[in-house]
Amino acid sequence: MPAEDRDDDVLLGLVGRARDGDATALDELLARVRPMVLGRCRRFLPYPEDAEEAAQDALLTIATKLDQFSGRGSFRGWVVVVASNAARSTYRSLRRRAVERSADLLPESPDPRTTSVIAGTRLDLLDALEELDQRSPSVVESFVLRDLGGLTYDEIAAATGAPMSAVKDRIHRARTQLRPMLEGR
């Protein structure tokens, strides 16, 4: 049996015990998924503190809403969905807070000595995702889970409850709409 399958079995065992009220199992489950959650949040958010904040939110959601894992797809897939949603929510919150602050306190453009190129790229992608979410909200989740979350089409279909053809169509439409948005940035 491959190591990942054994890990999945261990995780599912911990999920069952945690659902039954075993606090030790819940602690172990959260400790095991934390690196995966933090890694996913880091793919969205360029600053470590922001990724850590999103990861903590995701872990809290996992702990308090474990009963919402239906078992339709893999537990890892469900964790990726929770982490992706937490990262996007943290980004929205940070963006809202930045807008609320005085524009005079913010620099006109980022200082290249303190801001990495990849950070700007991630922020552009997050801005484009927010814009796409306004235009075509039905395509965003599948795109995020595939291209940022690394889930397979099967895992996305299971996580979203959508047929495979719909998942593929949504991802294609999202990519088609995002491409010109990102080229213009």
Residue, then its C-alpha position, 0 to 999 in steps of 0.5 A: m500500500p502506497a504511503e499516501d494511501r496509508d496516510d489517508d487511512v490514518l486521517l480518516g481514522l482520526v476524522g472518525r474519532a474526532r467526530d466522536g468527541d476524541a479531543t486527542a484525535l482532533d489535535e493529532l488530525l490538525a497537526r497532520v494537516r497543518p503543513m498542507v493547509l499552510g502550504r496551500c495558503r502560501r500559494f495564495l498569499p505572498y506574505p508569511e504572516d498573511a498565510e499563517e492567518a489564513a491557515q489558522d482560520a482554515l484549521l479552526t474551520i476544519a476543527t469546528k466543521l468536521d461534521q461537514f466533511s461528507g466523505r464524497g471525495s477525499f479528506r485531503g480534497w476537502v482540506v484543500v477546499v477549506a484552505s483555499n476558501a480561507a486564503r481567499s477570505t483573508y485576502r478579501s479582508l486584507r484588501r478591505r482593510a487597506v482600502e479603509r486606511s488612508a490612501d496617504l499612508l500607502p505608497e504609490s507603488p511597491d518598493p522593488r527592494t522590499t517586494s518580490v516579483i512573485a508577490g506582485t504576481r500573486l496579488d494580480l492573480l488574487d485581484a483577477l480572481e475577485e473580478l472573475d468572482q463578480r462576473s462568473p462566480s460559478v467558475v472560480e471554485s473549480f479553477v482555484l481547486r485545480d490550478l491553485g489547489g492542485l486537485t484532480y478533476d475527479e477530486i474537484a467533481a467530488a468536492t463540488g458535487a458537479p459532473m466531470s463535464a461541468v468541472k472541465d467546462r468551468i475551469h476552461r471558462a475561468r482560464t479563458q476569462l482570466r488570461p486577458m485580465l492578467e495580461g492587462r496587469 
